[in-house]
Amino acid sequence: MDDEVVLLYTTWPNAETAEAFGALAVAERLAACANVISGMRSIYRWEGAVERAAETVMILKTTAALSPSLTERLIGEHPYDTPCAVALPVSTVGSNPTFLGWVAANAAL
């Protein structure tokens, strides 16, 4: 269903860029909420080498209907060449239905 809640997991180079995009996504109603979590260390392979970097995690709460538009906007605004954007569906089993309804009502164009 289009109003099913989706968590969009993404990483950013720092809290400032994550917060700026989170505020944009919420203002444009592409997401109901953005959680910015600083202090993550990433170890990854890039262009044949193992890299290490400090990053900031952001979790955007949105709907299945808006997830493609949010991801497209994120890719367009993100400073990385290949930004992480992973949509994770939320199960209604064990979730707070009132909260899920709030996300659906606030992530709506």
Helices and strands as residue ranges (DSSP letters): E 5-12, H 15-27, E 33-46, E 49-63, H 67-77, E 85-89, H 97-106
